[in-house]
Each structure stands twice: as C-alpha cells, then as structure tokens.
Amino acid sequence: MNIGEIARRAGVSRSTVSYVLSGKRSVSEATRQRIQSVIDELDYRPNASARALKEGRTRTLGLVIPPASQRLTDMQLGFVASVVEAAARHDLDVLLSPSGGDHDRSFERIVTGRRVDGVVLMEIRLADDRVTRLTKAGLPFVTIGRTAEPHGMSWIDIDYAGLIARCVQHLADLGHRHVALVNRSAELVAAGYGPSHRALAGFRTAALERGLTGVEVSSADDTASGEACMEQLLATHPEVTAVATINEAALPGMQRALTGAGLSVPRDFSVTGVAAQHWAEDFRPPLTAADVPMVEMGAEAVSLLLEIIAAPGAVPRHRLYSPPISLRSSTGPVRAR
C-alpha cells in the first residue's frame, strides 16, 4: 500500500496525503478526516522516510568507520558495537558508512541525503576533511578522537600522550634505559592519525625527561606485521629492553617474536601500553596496560550527539579519558645482559 492508493480512495492528490502525513501544510479538517479514515481502513503504516518527514527526525544516527576494505581492529569493532548498543537503548538505528579512498561518496550521502539526524565520526586525523565537511553542512556530529584544533566541536578521546608517557615513566622506574614505542602503521602516522602522533609526543617527552634512549617503530595492525616489527627491532636495537605500544593488534606477533628470540617476559623484556582489556588479559603474561573503556566511550559519544541534536546551539562539550594503568605481569626490573 502506498500514498497513491490512499489518494485515489480519498479522492485527493498525492501531495495532499503527504501534507497530512508530514503536517508540513494545513489541510481542511474534513479532508484530513477523510484521508485518515482511508489510512485506518487500509491499516497503512508510513515507512521510515514518511515518519522522518512527519517527525522532522529519522531516528537514525550515522557512524562513519574506516574503509570497509581494511580489516577493523578489535578496538574499532568495540567502538562500533558500543555506539550501536547505546543507540539501541534510545530506540535509534545506526547507519554504518565507510569513508576514505573509494568510499567518499558513501560519506557524502550521509552528509547530504538527510538519512541521519547526526553522525559519530571515528578515527580522527589531526587535519580531517570530514570534520570540516560536517561543520560546513551543519549536521550534528561528535568525534571519537580529535583534530589538532578541536575547538568548537564535541569530542571524546583517550589521552594517548599522557598514557604512553606514564608507561615510559613506569619502565624507567623499573630501571629500563633503552625503550621503544611500537606505533600504528607508518601510513597512518604519515596521514596525521591523531593517536599515533599524540602517543609519539608522549613517548618523546617522557624519554627526554627521564634521560632514556628512545626508539620509534611502526607496525601494521596484524599479527604478522607485529612479529616482523619486533624481529627487526631486536636485530637492529639489541640494547632495547622494553616497549610501550598503542598497537594492540600487533601484540600477538610481538609476543611470538620475543618467544622466538628466546626472551622471557618480563624477566628478559618488558611490554606495556594502551589496549582493550581483553587484549591485555590475553597477552602472556597479562599485559600491564591502560585499558580503553570502549563501552563507556561509545555510550558517551551517543549521549553527546543526542544533546547536540536536541539543542543545536549548545556549547560543545568533550571528555578526555585517562584510565589507570593496570599493573599486571608483563613488566619487571631490567635484567643485565
């Protein structure tokens, strides 16, 4: 059943039926009642687009994720799940849209297609064209991550600089003098990926403050790359006795490389960093790490977005998460070699 059939039975135009459904224009009471009688008789239920016209809302949020051609990390998937679950608690749907590369048209449809009431944007770069586009379009949005100049936008983020600095301080307290940072991929660093640059800044600052020798390496987000990265690090910098990382997806490979080199954690080598809790607990031995509160962060992103949708002129808000470092078993005093 569609609007055309309702119009035919009620003896009115399709546009008049649309006016009754949307409330955009006034219609005489007699005509409205005649149309409503047909709707009731046919048990017509307007589709989502019609409801959006009537309510002025789609009751759908957009979640912009990395390109679908790339395998999402567990942390990224955790953020997706947390946003979807939080939206469901508000009886809202979530429309996933990849962005970047060949997927820019999908993002543009989110911006211009009136498909969503607002957007949660993930994986933010220091200079991010998507943020600029959403701002110009006037579409409410919240970012998980932040640009270099995040003033005037609402965001939530993890304090990667502060957390990695604390990891380095912890290693220094244990006597380590040669430490390394295993960052995300070189491509992400070159693209200005916010967490990578902030982790690097925190690493450099803490190493300088404590007089440590710091080595910086990158790894793609998979086991094989993590193994190759650690093997190269051990071969080219045998003096390094500990690493801090924000690349949780590389952890299994890093562990494999350490085992292959005959190094025991933490007796011979210490590992720490920022990771989702299950990654930290699955590491052997369990990883000393700052556990990323993905569920809480996804829920807060949705809550902030709903505030903006309800009050577009509200002052932007943000929150920087700095979870405690859980001392587990992967770090220990430096051992003379």
Kinemage of the C-alpha trace (Angstrom):
@kinemage 1
@onewidth
@group {chain A} dominant
@subgroup {mainchain}
@vectorlist {calphas} color= white
{ca met a 1} P 0.000 0.000 0.000
{ca asn a 2} L 1.303 3.469 -0.886
{ca ile a 3} L 0.354 7.137 -0.861
{ca gly a 4} L -1.003 6.940 -4.411
{ca glu a 5} L -3.623 4.347 -3.452
{ca ile a 6} L -4.652 6.351 -0.391
{ca ala a 7} L -5.043 9.465 -2.572
{ca arg a 8} L -7.180 7.564 -5.110
{ca arg a 9} L -9.547 6.178 -2.484
{ca ala a 10} L -9.828 9.504 -0.646
{ca gly a 11} L -10.337 11.443 -3.876
{ca val a 12} L -7.429 13.821 -3.269
{ca ser a 13} L -3.993 14.411 -4.715
{ca arg a 14} L -0.844 12.603 -3.574
{ca ser a 15} L 0.540 15.887 -2.290
{ca thr a 16} L -2.498 16.385 -0.052
{ca val a 17} L -1.912 12.946 1.502
{ca ser a 18} L 1.731 13.881 2.015
{ca tyr a 19} L 0.700 17.106 3.758
{ca val a 20} L -1.498 15.148 6.161
{ca leu a 21} L 1.286 12.647 6.906
{ca ser a 22} L 4.003 15.259 7.334
{ca gly a 23} L 1.996 18.103 8.845
{ca lys a 24} L 4.010 20.491 6.680
{ca arg a 25} L 0.882 22.324 5.405
{ca ser a 26} L -2.577 22.813 6.763
{ca val a 27} L -5.412 20.751 5.269
{ca ser a 28} L -9.110 21.256 5.946
{ca glu a 29} L -10.413 19.145 8.790
{ca ala a 30} L -12.922 17.387 6.550
{ca thr a 31} L -10.229 16.411 4.069
{ca arg a 32} L -7.856 15.348 6.822
{ca gln a 33} L -10.542 13.120 8.374
{ca arg a 34} L -11.378 11.577 5.007
{ca ile a 35} L -7.722 10.737 4.398
{ca gln a 36} L -7.298 9.429 7.942
{ca ser a 37} L -10.311 7.152 7.522
{ca val a 38} L -8.745 5.588 4.438
{ca ile a 39} L -5.435 5.192 6.278
{ca asp a 40} L -7.182 3.484 9.183
{ca glu a 41} L -9.217 1.282 6.863
{ca leu a 42} L -6.126 0.126 4.994
{ca asp a 43} L -4.057 -0.129 8.195
{ca tyr a 44} L -1.389 1.925 6.464
{ca arg a 45} L 1.938 2.380 8.223
{ca pro a 46} L 4.225 5.062 6.778
{ca asn a 47} L 7.753 3.971 6.038
{ca ala a 48} L 10.808 5.420 7.706
{ca ser a 49} L 11.085 8.270 5.216
{ca ala a 50} L 7.482 9.306 5.787
{ca arg a 51} L 7.925 9.154 9.541
{ca ala a 52} L 11.031 11.286 9.194
{ca leu a 53} L 9.041 13.918 7.314
{ca lys a 54} L 6.340 13.946 9.964
{ca glu a 55} L 8.646 13.973 12.973
{ca gly a 56} L 11.412 16.030 11.431
{ca arg a 57} L 13.767 13.231 12.525
{ca thr a 58} L 14.970 9.983 11.024
{ca arg a 59} L 15.635 8.371 14.414
{ca thr a 60} L 18.850 7.147 12.806
{ca leu a 61} L 22.436 8.031 13.652
{ca gly a 62} L 25.318 7.756 11.219
{ca leu a 63} L 28.526 6.021 12.304
{ca val a 64} L 31.416 6.757 9.968
{ca ile a 65} L 34.018 3.999 10.103
{ca pro a 66} L 37.329 3.304 8.310
{ca pro a 67} L 37.156 1.923 4.743
{ca ala a 68} L 35.463 -1.468 4.501
{ca ser a 69} L 38.450 -2.775 2.535
{ca gln a 70} L 40.515 -2.583 5.712
{ca arg a 71} L 40.061 -5.077 8.494
{ca leu a 72} L 38.832 -3.241 11.554
{ca thr a 73} L 40.845 -3.753 14.717
{ca asp a 74} L 39.162 -5.183 17.779
{ca met a 75} L 39.213 -1.746 19.369
{ca gln a 76} L 37.497 -0.215 16.349
{ca leu a 77} L 34.908 -3.008 16.366
{ca gly a 78} L 34.426 -2.396 20.079
{ca phe a 79} L 33.614 1.249 19.435
{ca val a 80} L 31.180 0.256 16.672
{ca ala a 81} L 29.412 -2.198 18.990
{ca ser a 82} L 29.266 0.277 21.869
{ca val a 83} L 27.747 3.025 19.687
{ca val a 84} L 25.161 0.631 18.218
{ca glu a 85} L 24.190 -0.663 21.661
{ca ala a 86} L 23.937 2.831 23.130
{ca ala a 87} L 21.776 3.986 20.222
{ca ala a 88} L 19.502 0.962 20.638
{ca arg a 89} L 18.877 1.927 24.265
{ca his a 90} L 17.444 5.183 22.896
{ca asp a 91} L 15.385 3.300 20.292
{ca leu a 92} L 17.596 4.616 17.495
{ca asp a 93} L 19.012 2.876 14.443
{ca val a 94} L 22.600 3.223 13.280
{ca leu a 95} L 23.660 3.568 9.652
{ca leu a 96} L 27.273 2.481 9.095
{ca ser a 97} L 29.196 4.346 6.426
{ca pro a 98} L 32.840 3.789 5.456
{ca ser a 99} L 34.928 6.797 4.495
{ca gly a 100} L 38.226 7.336 2.751
{ca gly a 101} L 39.539 6.200 -0.609
{ca asp a 102} L 36.748 4.928 -2.841
{ca his a 103} L 34.178 5.386 -0.084
{ca asp a 104} L 33.944 9.174 -0.054
{ca arg a 105} L 30.648 9.024 -1.939
{ca ser a 106} L 29.145 6.993 0.900
{ca phe a 107} L 30.199 9.665 3.385
{ca glu a 108} L 28.815 12.402 1.143
{ca arg a 109} L 25.435 10.635 1.017
{ca ile a 110} L 25.419 10.624 4.823
{ca val a 111} L 26.052 14.374 4.831
{ca thr a 112} L 23.598 15.432 2.140
{ca gly a 113} L 20.992 12.685 1.984
{ca arg a 114} L 19.001 13.534 5.138
{ca arg a 115} L 19.368 9.909 6.133
{ca val a 116} L 20.507 10.571 9.695
{ca asp a 117} L 19.915 13.047 12.498
{ca gly a 118} L 23.588 13.213 13.413
{ca val a 119} L 26.933 11.482 12.995
{ca val a 120} L 29.535 9.806 15.177
{ca leu a 121} L 32.877 10.060 13.401
{ca met a 122} L 35.719 7.628 14.186
{ca glu a 123} L 39.470 7.530 13.549
{ca ile a 124} L 40.195 11.243 13.500
{ca arg a 125} L 43.228 12.812 11.892
{ca leu a 126} L 44.907 15.985 13.124
{ca ala a 127} L 43.635 17.717 9.966
{ca asp a 128} L 40.439 15.922 8.977
{ca asp a 129} L 38.458 16.980 5.909
{ca arg a 130} L 35.416 15.056 7.161
{ca val a 131} L 35.174 17.272 10.226
{ca thr a 132} L 35.340 20.346 8.013
{ca arg a 133} L 32.632 18.939 5.735
{ca leu a 134} L 30.253 18.127 8.601
{ca thr a 135} L 30.799 21.552 10.146
{ca lys a 136} L 30.005 23.349 6.887
{ca ala a 137} L 26.926 21.169 6.327
{ca gly a 138} L 25.572 21.973 9.789
{ca leu a 139} L 24.936 18.295 10.510
{ca pro a 140} L 25.276 17.489 14.235
{ca phe a 141} L 28.310 15.326 14.919
{ca val a 142} L 30.578 14.003 17.654
{ca thr a 143} L 34.045 12.585 17.101
{ca ile a 144} L 35.799 9.677 18.786
{ca gly a 145} L 39.210 11.291 18.670
{ca arg a 146} L 40.002 14.922 17.944
{ca thr a 147} L 41.728 17.157 15.444
{ca ala a 148} L 44.769 19.306 16.195
{ca glu a 149} L 42.435 22.272 16.839
{ca pro a 150} L 39.233 20.748 18.228
{ca his a 151} L 37.700 23.988 19.473
{ca gly a 152} L 34.060 24.383 18.569
{ca met a 153} L 33.354 20.653 18.225
{ca ser a 154} L 32.214 17.963 20.629
{ca trp a 155} L 34.527 15.001 21.060
{ca ile a 156} L 35.678 12.186 23.283
{ca asp a 157} L 39.197 10.812 23.194
{ca ile a 158} L 41.857 8.822 25.003
{ca asp a 159} L 44.846 10.654 26.436
{ca tyr a 160} L 47.382 8.728 24.386
{ca ala a 161} L 50.156 11.238 25.074
{ca gly a 162} L 49.666 11.117 28.830
{ca leu a 163} L 49.156 7.355 28.989
{ca ile a 164} L 52.201 6.450 26.913
{ca ala a 165} L 54.248 8.920 28.962
{ca arg a 166} L 53.105 7.128 32.124
{ca cys a 167} L 54.049 3.779 30.591
{ca val a 168} L 57.541 5.101 29.865
{ca gln a 169} L 57.799 6.510 33.383
{ca his a 170} L 56.845 3.086 34.745
{ca leu a 171} L 59.555 1.416 32.663
{ca ala a 172} L 62.101 3.996 33.792
{ca asp a 173} L 61.181 3.333 37.429
{ca leu a 174} L 61.974 -0.339 36.780
{ca gly a 175} L 65.466 0.594 35.574
{ca his a 176} L 64.987 0.363 31.817
{ca arg a 177} L 67.241 2.790 29.966
{ca his a 178} L 66.607 1.780 26.344
{ca val a 179} L 62.951 1.643 25.394
{ca ala a 180} L 60.926 1.589 22.188
{ca leu a 181} L 57.491 2.726 21.033
{ca val a 182} L 55.614 0.365 18.711
{ca asn a 183} L 53.210 2.707 16.983
{ca arg a 184} L 50.428 2.126 14.438
{ca ser a 185} L 51.354 1.817 10.757
{ca ala a 186} L 53.703 4.234 9.024
{ca glu a 187} L 50.874 5.097 6.634
{ca leu a 188} L 48.634 6.229 9.499
{ca val a 189} L 51.435 8.263 11.028
{ca ala a 190} L 52.104 9.938 7.673
{ca ala a 191} L 48.388 10.666 7.272
{ca gly a 192} L 48.308 12.539 10.576
{ca tyr a 193} L 46.379 9.948 12.587
{ca gly a 194} L 45.776 11.609 15.951
{ca pro a 195} L 46.502 8.750 18.401
{ca ser a 196} L 49.783 7.897 16.658
{ca his a 197} L 51.076 11.461 16.825
{ca arg a 198} L 49.988 12.007 20.411
{ca ala a 199} L 51.497 8.697 21.537
{ca leu a 200} L 54.744 9.688 19.819
{ca ala a 201} L 54.738 13.068 21.549
{ca gly a 202} L 54.144 11.473 24.958
{ca phe a 203} L 56.889 8.910 24.342
{ca arg a 204} L 59.444 11.527 23.348
{ca thr a 205} L 58.621 13.814 26.260
{ca ala a 206} L 58.860 11.078 28.893
{ca ala a 207} L 62.043 9.607 27.429
{ca leu a 208} L 63.675 13.038 27.446
{ca glu a 209} L 62.557 13.790 30.990
{ca arg a 210} L 63.967 10.510 32.293
{ca gly a 211} L 67.116 10.548 30.183
{ca leu a 212} L 66.199 7.386 28.290
{ca thr a 213} L 67.226 6.323 24.811
{ca gly a 214} L 64.020 6.013 22.806
{ca val a 215} L 63.480 4.088 19.575
{ca glu a 216} L 60.373 4.648 17.449
{ca val a 217} L 58.992 1.933 15.150
{ca ser a 218} L 55.695 1.324 13.359
{ca ser a 219} L 53.631 -1.774 12.677
{ca ala a 220} L 50.523 -2.508 10.660
{ca asp a 221} L 47.522 -3.794 12.567
{ca asp a 222} L 48.032 -7.548 12.351
{ca thr a 223} L 49.967 -10.402 13.905
{ca ala a 224} L 52.437 -10.914 11.058
{ca ser a 225} L 53.379 -7.238 10.995
{ca gly a 226} L 53.795 -7.165 14.758
{ca glu a 227} L 56.125 -10.144 14.584
{ca ala a 228} L 58.185 -8.637 11.769
{ca cys a 229} L 58.378 -5.295 13.564
{ca met a 230} L 59.634 -6.851 16.793
{ca glu a 231} L 62.127 -9.083 14.994
{ca gln a 232} L 63.610 -6.068 13.239
{ca leu a 233} L 63.668 -4.059 16.461
{ca leu a 234} L 65.559 -6.795 18.292
{ca ala a 235} L 68.001 -7.194 15.413
{ca thr a 236} L 68.773 -3.506 14.935
{ca his a 237} L 68.491 -2.355 18.557
{ca pro a 238} L 69.560 -5.245 20.796
{ca glu a 239} L 70.061 -2.803 23.658
{ca val a 240} L 66.282 -2.201 23.951
{ca thr a 241} L 64.825 -3.968 26.990
{ca ala a 242} L 61.219 -2.775 26.917
{ca val a 243} L 58.490 -1.475 24.621
{ca ala a 244} L 55.336 0.575 25.010
{ca thr a 245} L 52.656 0.287 22.318
{ca ile a 246} L 49.243 1.540 21.223
{ca asn a 247} L 49.007 -1.179 18.567
{ca glu a 248} L 47.037 -3.910 20.290
{ca ala a 249} L 46.504 -5.854 17.055
{ca ala a 250} L 50.270 -6.285 16.763
{ca leu a 251} L 50.640 -7.715 20.284
{ca pro a 252} L 50.303 -11.424 19.391
{ca gly a 253} L 53.013 -11.068 16.762
{ca met a 254} L 55.257 -9.132 19.131
{ca gln a 255} L 54.879 -11.902 21.675
{ca arg a 256} L 55.685 -14.536 19.039
{ca ala a 257} L 58.874 -12.682 18.073
{ca leu a 258} L 60.013 -12.396 21.683
{ca thr a 259} L 59.425 -16.099 22.245
{ca gly a 260} L 61.280 -16.912 19.029
{ca ala a 261} L 64.229 -14.839 20.213
{ca gly a 262} L 64.313 -16.782 23.473
{ca leu a 263} L 63.297 -13.770 25.546
{ca ser a 264} L 61.038 -14.298 28.543
{ca val a 265} L 58.520 -11.615 29.536
{ca pro a 266} L 59.116 -9.872 31.915
{ca arg a 267} L 62.389 -11.488 33.012
{ca asp a 268} L 64.266 -10.523 29.840
{ca phe a 269} L 61.945 -7.988 28.224
{ca ser a 270} L 59.052 -5.793 29.402
{ca val a 271} L 55.963 -4.867 27.427
{ca thr a 272} L 53.311 -2.266 28.282
{ca gly a 273} L 50.931 0.103 26.542
{ca val a 274} L 47.335 1.109 25.827
{ca ala a 275} L 44.919 -1.632 24.797
{ca ala a 276} L 41.438 -3.036 25.142
{ca gln a 277} L 41.148 -5.080 28.315
{ca his a 278} L 40.696 -8.443 26.611
{ca trp a 279} L 43.863 -7.916 24.565
{ca ala a 280} L 45.765 -7.129 27.746
{ca glu a 281} L 44.402 -10.153 29.563
{ca asp a 282} L 45.095 -12.494 26.619
{ca phe a 283} L 48.753 -11.488 26.458
{ca arg a 284} L 51.107 -13.920 28.183
{ca pro a 285} L 51.804 -12.954 30.834
{ca pro a 286} L 48.897 -10.481 31.171
{ca leu a 287} L 49.818 -7.045 29.891
{ca thr a 288} L 50.493 -4.081 32.121
{ca ala a 289} L 48.330 -1.547 30.310
{ca ala a 290} L 45.845 1.288 30.365
{ca asp a 291} L 42.560 -0.419 29.496
{ca val a 292} L 40.467 1.512 26.961
{ca pro a 293} L 36.842 1.864 28.225
{ca met a 294} L 35.188 1.340 24.840
{ca val a 295} L 31.659 0.698 26.124
{ca glu a 296} L 31.645 3.832 28.256
{ca met a 297} L 33.143 5.956 25.481
{ca gly a 298} L 30.653 4.773 22.851
{ca ala a 299} L 27.754 5.476 25.189
{ca glu a 300} L 29.062 8.958 25.940
{ca ala a 301} L 29.529 9.715 22.240
{ca val a 302} L 25.869 8.876 21.597
{ca ser a 303} L 24.760 10.880 24.633
{ca leu a 304} L 26.704 13.947 23.488
{ca leu a 305} L 25.313 13.630 19.969
{ca leu a 306} L 21.737 13.467 21.223
{ca glu a 307} L 22.343 16.630 23.260
{ca ile a 308} L 23.537 18.437 20.129
{ca ile a 309} L 20.578 17.191 18.075
{ca ala a 310} L 18.153 18.390 20.748
{ca ala a 311} L 19.903 21.742 21.269
{ca pro a 312} L 21.964 22.672 18.189
{ca gly a 313} L 23.218 25.896 19.738
{ca ala a 314} L 24.553 24.296 22.910
{ca val a 315} L 28.164 24.860 23.924
{ca pro a 316} L 30.335 21.988 22.598
{ca arg a 317} L 31.486 19.505 25.216
{ca his a 318} L 34.292 16.996 25.327
{ca arg a 319} L 35.936 14.431 27.542
{ca leu a 320} L 39.490 13.141 27.600
{ca tyr a 321} L 39.714 9.671 29.105
{ca ser a 322} L 42.814 8.785 31.095
{ca pro a 323} L 42.235 5.324 32.582
{ca pro a 324} L 44.654 3.997 35.205
{ca ile a 325} L 47.445 1.692 34.140
{ca ser a 326} L 46.617 -1.782 35.422
{ca leu a 327} L 49.791 -3.375 36.767
{ca arg a 328} L 49.716 -6.952 35.576
{ca ser a 329} L 52.677 -9.216 34.875
{ca ser a 330} L 54.353 -8.099 31.645
{ca thr a 331} L 56.739 -5.551 33.149
{ca gly a 332} L 59.607 -6.112 35.554
{ca pro a 333} L 63.019 -4.792 36.594
{ca val a 334} L 65.622 -4.561 33.871
{ca arg a 335} L 67.950 -7.519 33.765
{ca ala a 336} L 71.625 -7.159 32.982
{ca arg a 337} L 72.535 -8.887 29.737
